[in-house]
Amino acid sequence: MKYLLLSILFTGSAAIAHAQVSFLKITNYTVYYASAKRDKTDWFAIRKFEDAGKTYLLLVDPDELETHVDEASLYTLSPMPMAEARVYYEKSTYEKALRKAEQKSKSIQDAGIQSGMPKETGISLTADLCPSSHPLDRRIFTDIFEQFKKVEQPVPIALSITGIWMREHPQDLAWLKEMQAKKEIYITWINHSFNHRVSKSLPLKENFLLEPGTDINFEVLGTEQAMLKNGLLPSVFFRFPGLVSDQQLIYKITDFGLIPIGSDAWLAKGQQPQSGSIVLIHGNGNEPVGVNDFINLLKSKTKSIAKKQWLLYDLRESVENEFEGSNK
């Protein structure tokens, strides 16, 4: 069993992996769908943009769910509408995950994929970085590194990040990037919207991204551009602020080519993780109860971790393995 999928891309090419590459002069950032073939590998392009005189693509591996950014000129491109692409890749993990997310689209809260790898002993850890006046809760990252450094390095974690958090917390972001550069952790960056608007008075059906007047294009694409400018590699995943959505919004997100990710174990709400759970905590300093619960969970699993009987799993691998060999 592989515990972490590393992005090992074309040696000697201009391929841009998860190393900290920043695109500081992005223009013409657009939704763009195409089969992108190179060296007998068929990637799926979901975005196209220009930077410093070159055209780049954001590409998805339809089976492994890895993403990378590369120069468009290196690929043979066959542009197609999203509906046609979903037929073209219908047997892939990517399309199966999109379908499952859409099947779970009717709930107002916690729609999307909530768990994966049910046969494995361990969890996929996700931490949300919503806008906050508090600093990053660094205990999460130092504790998982200390607990797992002898059995699993780098330790995988998925961070749902907002545009405002990136803008307001440059030092915390630099610290996370340094941990990844040192291969202490491996981060899957999840789009969590740019503004993460929330109202204490509005009902859920009019709250978060369902608030009237929300510019969903900016909330999605603006966050991706902010990621790229900050040297982060956007994943193929999206998490709704507050885990709140409706069926129409779910389909808007899948039309962007993104897979909605929920959670079946929001620790601060008392939800207990099971094998294969996608666990949710907040790393932005706003929810210390959930972080404390996670740290206590780690302590309770110390012996199992040492024996590799309880591990943290890469979110991409969790989703991929859920559909492995299935026709869902």
Secondary structure, DSSP 4 states (H G I P E B T S, - for coil): --S-------TTSS-B-SS-----SEEEEEEEEEEEEETTEEEEEEEEEEETTEEEEEEE-TTT--EEEEEGGGSEEEE--HHHHHHHTTTSHHHHHHHHHHHT-S-SBS-SB-B--TTSSEEEEEEEE-S-SSPP-THHHHHHHHHHTTT-SSEEEEEEE-HHHHHH-HHHHHHHHHHHHTTSEEEEEEE--SS----SSS-GGGSGGGSTT--HHIIIIIHHHHHHHTT--EEEEE--GGGB--HHHHHHHHHTT-EEB--SEEGGGTPPP-TTBEEEEE-SSS-HHHHHHHHHHHHHTHHHHHTTSSEE--HHHHHHHHHTT---
